Structure formats: structure tokens, C-alpha cells
Amino acid sequence: MTDLVTFGETMLRLSPPPGERLERTRELDVQAGGAESNVAVGTARLGVDAVWFSKLPDSPLGRRITSELRSHGVRIGVSWADADASRVGAYYLEHGGEPRGTNVIYDRADAAITTVEPAELPTATLESADYFHTTGITPALSATARETTRSLLRTAGDAGVTRTFDLNYRSKLWDPSTARATYEELFADVDVLFVPQRDAREVLGREGDTVEIAHGLASEHGFECVVVTRGSGGALALRGGAVHEQGVFEADTFDAIGTGDAFVAGFLATRIDGSDVPTALERGAATAALKRTVGGDIAVVTPEEVDRVLEGDAGIDR
């Protein structure tokens, strides 16, 4: 039986060397990056049997993505499209400190994932899984991707699979009111919700403190568990009426992209292993801290490193 299936787009991330501008660089570092595949990789590296569903062109760039994910132990459930009629999405990331900040430029229009349909994916694998995870990015990509997301959530629910959803709102994909309407339609088929406190307020229109936000979402939509992340303020989880809180672990930030996905990966890997919510929050926070020290979107970490963070054992590994 598969532990976890994730579904969504993975793009190629193209980045100039640190300190260089896109308009002047002669070099670009190439890596795979996508919220759902980031979670698949993070969990696989923590011992989970993870499968990633998506659609890619049967091209060198499509195969570049799958080979990278496979190298981390993720199994692939991809629909291969005609390379002449589809493309791989890309995004350009220009790191910059204050006051310039980091800039992200997307080039993902008409990517293969926008045409994906349920019949193209190995849903038998989904039906035999323990968990299914996707994010609010995927339904924003196209009407077809939105309907496929809905169909997979329902297929998973009918099979008794625990369904987890990370809101992951992206303002460059859609406006808050359109996103909210779609999210709330999908919530009936979600068991565990991950949501940043900022997005709960600005996109979902929730008011009050973090505990009130979690209770309101759980009571209104019937979630088994709500996890509200608060950036440097840590995270809070509500399950079975009990509230659990977790702070952050201090980390030197080399690359913050993918930190939220790393948190979700650490949380899900721990729950899949049978541990309780407080332990999952703690290991999720430790995984997120480690990710900040690693370049790229993906949390290239090990269970032993997570243990060391929890034990406070940092420094030089001799």
C-alpha cells in the first residue's frame, strides 16, 4: 500500500548566481520545484512511500523533472503528453536582500498540467493510499486542473484515504475572491487543512486570533484537523477540540523557498508513521528549519538531521 500520493504541477526553477540580476546573468541554475512534489520529496526522504501525480510533455525537460524527483525516492504517476503540443512550466527566481527583495517571474501558461484529466492518472494507486495531498495552486492553473483536483479528492474520500490540502494562495495566479470561492467548494472533500494565518484572513475572510481562526474553519467545514502557520510565530493545530502550538527552530536562511512545503512534509511523514499531532508539529518545524539552510525548493534532509534539531545538537558534524 502507498503511504502518500501528491498531485500538482512541477516547474523548472531557473536562478542566476547569488547577487546577480536576471537581466545581466550569463548562467542559470536549473532545479525542479513545485509545492506538491516538494512535499513528496520531503516525505520520501523521511521514510515515506510517496507517489507524485502530474502531467508532463514527453521531452527532455519533462524527463529532467521526473529524474530529479526519482533521485530522492519519489515514485512517479505521470501522464505523458505530446512534446510538440505541450510544455513544461518554468519560473525564474532572483534572490535579493533588503531593500530589493527576492523576485519570482512565472512562465507557466499552457503547461501540460493545465489539460490533465483523472482518466490519465493511475487512480488505482490513489485508492490504495493512506494519504492524498494537493494544494490551492493546482486548481488555479485551469478549469480542467480544477475539476481534476475535485475528482481526485472525491475519489480519495470514497476510498477512505485521508485528504490533506495546503491553501498555498498565489496572488499571481488569481484574486482572493475567486480563489476563496473555489477553495470553499473543495473544502467538503478535505480532511486536513494547512493554511497560513495571513491567507486565512485575507483570502478566506476569517477574523480573530489563530485559535479562533482554526475553530471557525473546523466548525464551518468539518475538517478533522486545521493547521495554521504563522511564519516566525510558529504553528498551531486544532484536532478533536484540542489545541497544540509549536514554535520555530532558529535557522540561518540560505534559501527560504519551499519552507512551508518542508513543514507539511515533516508533519505528514510523522502522522503517517503513527505519531500524534504535537509530535508532527514539532518534526514539521524542524524539517522547515533545515530546509532554510538548503538551496532550491526541495528539503534535502534526513531523519537523523531532524532528530539532531530536536535534540539541539547543531554545529560541525565531524
C-alpha positions as CSV (number, residue, x, y, z in Angstrom):
1,M,0.0,0.0,0.0
2,T,1.2,3.5,-0.9
3,D,1.7,5.9,2.1
4,L,1.1,9.2,0.2
5,V,0.0,10.4,-3.2
6,T,0.5,14.1,-4.1
7,F,-0.9,15.8,-7.2
8,G,0.2,19.1,-8.9
9,E,2.5,21.0,-11.2
10,T,6.3,20.9,-11.0
11,M,8.2,23.5,-12.9
12,L,11.8,24.1,-13.7
13,R,13.3,26.8,-11.5
14,L,15.9,28.9,-13.2
15,S,18.1,31.1,-10.9
16,P,21.1,33.3,-11.5
17,P,24.0,33.0,-9.2
18,P,23.5,34.8,-5.8
19,G,23.8,38.6,-6.2
20,E,23.4,38.6,-10.0
21,R,20.4,40.1,-11.8
22,L,18.4,38.2,-14.3
23,E,18.9,40.9,-16.9
24,R,22.7,40.5,-16.7
25,T,23.4,36.9,-15.8
26,R,25.1,34.5,-18.2
27,E,24.4,31.5,-16.0
28,L,21.2,29.9,-14.7
29,D,21.0,27.1,-12.1
30,V,18.2,24.6,-13.0
31,Q,16.2,22.7,-10.4
32,A,12.8,21.1,-10.2
33,G,10.3,22.9,-8.0
34,G,6.6,22.5,-7.2
35,A,4.6,22.5,-4.0
36,E,3.2,19.0,-4.2
37,S,6.4,17.4,-5.5
38,N,8.3,19.3,-2.8
39,V,6.1,17.5,-0.2
40,A,6.5,14.2,-2.0
41,V,10.3,14.5,-1.9
42,G,10.4,15.8,1.7
43,T,8.3,12.8,2.9
44,A,10.2,10.3,0.8
45,R,13.5,11.5,2.3
46,L,11.9,11.0,5.8
47,G,11.0,7.4,5.0
48,V,7.5,7.6,3.4
49,D,6.5,5.7,0.3
50,A,5.4,8.7,-1.8
51,V,4.0,8.9,-5.3
52,W,3.7,12.2,-7.3
53,F,0.8,12.6,-9.9
54,S,1.1,15.1,-12.7
55,K,1.2,15.6,-16.5
56,L,4.4,16.5,-18.4
57,P,5.4,16.7,-22.0
58,D,7.4,13.6,-23.2
59,S,10.5,15.7,-23.7
60,P,14.0,16.2,-22.3
61,L,12.6,18.9,-19.9
62,G,9.8,16.7,-18.7
63,R,12.2,13.8,-18.1
64,R,14.5,16.2,-16.3
65,I,11.8,16.8,-13.7
66,T,11.0,13.1,-13.2
67,S,14.6,12.0,-13.0
68,E,15.3,14.6,-10.3
69,L,12.3,13.5,-8.2
70,R,13.1,9.8,-8.6
71,S,16.6,10.5,-7.4
72,H,15.1,11.4,-4.0
73,G,13.0,8.2,-3.9
74,V,9.7,9.5,-5.2
75,R,7.6,7.2,-7.4
76,I,6.1,8.8,-10.5
77,G,2.5,8.6,-11.7
78,V,2.8,11.0,-14.7
79,S,0.6,11.3,-17.8
80,W,3.0,11.9,-20.7
81,A,1.8,14.4,-23.3
82,D,2.9,15.1,-26.9
83,A,6.1,17.1,-26.7
84,D,5.1,19.2,-29.7
85,A,1.7,20.2,-28.2
86,S,2.6,21.0,-24.6
87,R,5.3,22.4,-22.5
88,V,6.9,22.4,-19.0
89,G,6.2,25.5,-16.9
90,A,9.2,27.4,-15.6
91,Y,9.9,30.1,-13.0
92,Y,12.8,32.5,-12.7
93,L,14.0,33.3,-9.2
94,E,16.2,36.3,-8.5
95,H,17.4,36.3,-4.9
96,G,17.9,39.7,-3.4
97,G,18.4,41.0,0.1
98,E,16.7,44.1,1.5
99,P,15.7,46.6,0.3
100,R,15.4,44.9,-3.2
101,G,13.9,41.6,-2.1
102,T,13.5,38.3,-4.0
103,N,11.7,38.4,-7.3
104,V,9.7,35.5,-8.9
105,I,8.7,35.5,-12.5
106,Y,6.4,32.8,-13.8
107,D,6.4,31.3,-17.3
108,R,3.8,28.6,-16.9
109,A,1.0,29.4,-19.4
110,D,-0.3,26.4,-21.3
111,A,1.8,23.9,-19.4
112,A,0.8,20.2,-19.8
113,I,-0.7,20.1,-16.3
114,T,-3.5,22.5,-17.5
115,T,-5.0,19.8,-19.6
116,V,-4.7,16.9,-17.1
117,E,-7.8,14.7,-16.6
118,P,-8.5,12.0,-14.0
119,A,-8.5,9.2,-16.6
120,E,-4.9,10.0,-17.5
121,L,-3.7,9.3,-13.9
122,P,-3.2,5.9,-12.1
123,T,-6.1,6.4,-9.7
124,A,-5.9,2.8,-8.5
125,T,-2.7,3.9,-6.7
126,L,-4.6,6.7,-5.1
127,E,-7.4,4.4,-3.9
128,S,-4.9,2.2,-2.1
129,A,-3.0,5.1,-0.5
130,D,-3.2,6.2,3.2
131,Y,-3.0,10.0,2.4
132,F,-3.6,12.2,-0.6
133,H,-2.2,15.7,-0.7
134,T,-2.6,18.7,-3.0
135,T,-2.6,22.4,-2.8
136,G,-4.6,25.5,-3.7
137,I,-2.1,26.2,-6.5
138,T,-3.3,23.3,-8.7
139,P,-7.0,24.4,-9.1
140,A,-5.8,27.9,-10.1
141,L,-4.0,26.6,-13.2
142,S,-7.0,25.9,-15.4
143,A,-10.7,24.9,-15.3
144,T,-9.6,21.4,-16.2
145,A,-7.0,21.2,-13.5
146,R,-9.6,22.4,-11.0
147,E,-12.1,19.7,-12.0
148,T,-9.4,17.1,-11.8
149,T,-8.4,18.2,-8.4
150,R,-12.0,18.0,-7.3
151,S,-12.4,14.5,-8.8
152,L,-9.2,13.1,-7.2
153,L,-10.2,14.5,-3.8
154,R,-13.6,12.7,-4.1
155,T,-12.0,9.5,-5.4
156,A,-9.7,9.5,-2.4
157,G,-12.6,10.2,0.0
158,D,-14.6,7.4,-1.4
159,A,-11.7,5.0,-0.9
160,G,-11.2,6.1,2.8
161,V,-8.0,8.0,2.1
162,T,-7.1,10.9,4.4
163,R,-7.1,14.1,2.2
164,T,-4.8,17.0,3.0
165,F,-4.9,20.4,1.4
166,D,-2.4,23.3,1.7
167,L,-4.1,26.6,0.8
168,N,-0.9,28.0,-0.8
169,Y,-2.6,31.0,-2.2
170,R,-0.7,32.7,-5.1
171,S,-1.7,36.2,-6.0
172,K,0.0,35.9,-9.4
173,L,-2.5,33.2,-10.3
174,W,-5.9,34.6,-9.2
175,D,-7.6,37.2,-7.0
176,P,-8.7,36.4,-3.4
177,S,-12.4,36.3,-4.1
178,T,-12.1,33.9,-7.0
179,A,-9.7,31.7,-5.0
180,R,-12.0,31.7,-1.9
181,A,-15.0,30.5,-3.9
182,T,-13.0,27.6,-5.4
183,Y,-11.4,26.7,-2.1
184,E,-14.7,26.6,-0.2
185,E,-16.2,24.3,-2.9
186,L,-13.3,21.9,-2.4
187,F,-13.3,22.0,1.4
188,A,-16.2,19.5,1.6
189,D,-13.7,16.9,0.3
190,V,-10.8,17.8,2.6
191,D,-9.9,16.3,6.0
192,V,-6.8,18.2,7.0
193,L,-6.3,21.9,6.1
194,F,-2.9,23.7,6.2
195,V,-3.4,27.5,6.0
196,P,-1.1,30.5,6.6
197,Q,-2.7,32.9,9.1
198,R,-2.3,35.7,6.6
199,D,-4.3,33.9,3.9
200,A,-7.0,32.8,6.3
201,R,-7.6,36.4,7.0
202,E,-7.0,38.0,3.6
203,V,-8.4,35.2,1.3
204,L,-10.9,33.3,3.5
205,G,-12.1,36.3,5.3
206,R,-11.5,34.8,8.8
207,E,-11.3,37.1,11.8
208,G,-9.9,36.8,15.3
209,D,-6.7,35.2,16.7
210,T,-5.2,31.9,15.5
211,V,-7.3,29.8,17.8
212,E,-10.5,31.4,16.6
213,I,-9.5,31.0,13.0
214,A,-8.8,27.3,13.5
215,H,-12.1,26.7,15.4
216,G,-14.1,28.7,12.8
217,L,-12.7,26.8,9.9
218,A,-13.1,23.4,11.6
219,S,-16.7,24.0,12.6
220,E,-17.8,25.5,9.4
221,H,-16.2,23.0,7.0
222,G,-15.9,19.9,9.2
223,F,-12.1,19.4,9.0
224,E,-10.6,16.7,11.2
225,C,-7.6,18.9,11.7
226,V,-6.7,22.5,10.9
227,V,-3.0,23.6,11.0
228,V,-2.5,27.4,10.9
229,T,1.1,28.5,10.2
230,R,2.3,31.9,11.5
231,G,5.7,32.4,9.9
232,S,8.2,33.3,12.7
233,G,5.3,32.8,15.2
234,G,5.3,29.1,14.6
235,A,2.2,27.0,14.0
236,L,-1.0,25.9,15.7
237,A,-3.0,22.7,15.1
238,L,-6.6,22.0,16.2
239,R,-7.7,18.4,16.3
240,G,-10.5,16.8,18.2
241,G,-11.1,20.1,20.1
242,A,-7.5,20.1,21.4
243,V,-5.2,23.0,20.5
244,H,-1.5,22.4,20.1
245,E,1.2,25.0,19.4
246,Q,4.7,24.8,18.1
247,G,7.4,27.5,17.8
248,V,10.1,27.7,15.2
249,F,13.6,26.4,15.4
250,E,16.2,29.1,14.7
251,A,18.0,28.7,11.3
252,D,20.4,30.5,9.1
253,T,18.5,31.2,5.9
254,F,20.3,30.2,2.8
255,D,17.1,29.8,0.7
256,A,13.6,30.2,2.2
257,I,11.7,28.9,-0.9
258,G,9.9,25.7,-0.1
259,T,10.0,26.2,3.7
260,G,6.2,25.8,4.0
261,D,6.3,22.6,1.9
262,A,9.0,21.2,4.1
263,F,6.9,21.9,7.2
264,V,4.0,20.0,5.6
265,A,6.3,17.1,4.6
266,G,7.6,16.8,8.1
267,F,4.1,16.9,9.6
268,L,2.7,14.3,7.2
269,A,5.6,12.0,7.4
270,T,5.2,12.0,11.2
271,R,1.5,11.4,11.1
272,I,1.9,8.6,8.5
273,D,4.4,7.0,10.9
274,G,1.6,6.9,13.5
275,S,2.7,9.7,15.8
276,D,0.4,12.3,17.4
277,V,-0.3,15.9,16.2
278,P,2.1,17.6,18.7
279,T,5.0,15.4,17.6
280,A,4.0,16.1,13.9
281,L,4.1,19.8,14.6
282,E,7.5,19.6,16.2
283,R,9.1,17.5,13.4
284,G,7.4,19.7,10.8
285,A,9.0,22.7,12.3
286,A,12.4,21.0,12.5
287,T,12.2,20.0,8.8
288,A,11.2,23.5,7.9
289,A,14.3,24.9,9.7
290,L,16.6,22.5,8.0
291,K,15.1,23.4,4.6
292,R,16.1,27.1,5.1
293,T,19.7,26.0,5.1
294,V,19.4,24.2,1.7
295,G,19.3,25.8,-1.8
296,G,16.5,25.0,-4.1
297,D,12.8,24.2,-3.5
298,I,13.4,20.8,-2.0
299,A,14.1,19.8,1.6
300,V,17.2,17.6,1.1
301,V,17.2,16.4,4.7
302,T,17.4,13.1,6.6
303,P,15.5,11.8,9.6
304,E,18.7,11.9,11.6
305,E,19.1,15.6,10.9
306,V,15.6,16.3,12.1
307,D,16.4,14.3,15.3
308,R,19.5,16.5,15.8
309,V,17.5,19.7,15.5
310,L,15.0,18.4,18.1
311,E,17.9,17.4,20.4
312,G,19.5,20.8,20.0
313,D,22.6,19.2,18.6
314,A,23.9,21.7,16.0
315,G,27.4,22.6,14.8
316,I,30.1,20.8,12.9
317,D,29.4,17.2,12.1
318,R,32.8,15.5,12.5
